[in-house]
Amino acid sequence: MKNSKEAKTDAALPAYCNPPNPCPVGYAAEDGCLEQFENTAGFSRQFQASQDCMCDSEHMFDCPASAGRDLHSSGTGNDLIDTDLDRIMEQIQVITLSSASILSCPWYQNFAVYYSAVYYSAVYYSAVYYSAVYYSAVYYSAVYYSAVYYSAVYYSAVYYSAVYYSAVYYSAVHYSAVNYSAVHYNAVYYSAVHYSAVNYSAVHYNAVYYSVVYYSVLQTGIASSM
């Protein structure tokens, strides 16, 4: 097996497309890319249509007619490897450019700012709403329980006042009845005693009177018989 000699060079790798792709963020024209370009969709379509890019006919199903160079046209293995690496690096740059372009687009920034504002507004108003609902529930619960408490206190006071005044009233009626009954019975008793005393006094005086009369009659009869 013969040892093959490799020719090494410091020359820059050929561009993947001609003219080259726009420069990603952080790259300049010295890196083999287009630095001055219009960052719009219309410019991108027109620019890509005018480019002459290499095509890997071995790995691509179909190569466009504008592809001026074939990756396998050189016939050397080293050229194929270098071209593949260049193509991969160009694709990485395109992806980086696309991401950077999207992020730097005014419409994307406005879109992100708008939806961020909408999101934070929704979060804020949701927090405000739930806070209002919570504090309203707490307030109305406090009002309800306060009303129940004060109603219970009021009705308890009314009930106990009614019981107290009823007890006082019935006690007064009871003591009044007892007092009037005692007065009545005392009056009857003292009336009975009085009438009894008068009756016994009358009987006593009558007995004394009749005794005096009797003895007077006896004395008179005795005196007349002598």
Secondary structure, 3 states (H helix, E strand, C coil): CCCCCCCCCCCCCCCCEECCCECCCCCCHHHCCECCCCCCHHHHHHHHHHCEECECCCCCCCCCCCCCCECCCCCCHHHHHHHHHHHHHHHHHHHHHHHHHHHHCHHHHHHHHHHHHHHHHHHHHHHHHHHHHHHHHHHHHHHHHHHHHHHHHHHHHHHHHHHHHHHHHHHHHHHHHHHHHHHHHHHHHHHHHHHHHHHHHHHHHHHHHHHHHHHHHHHHHHHHHC
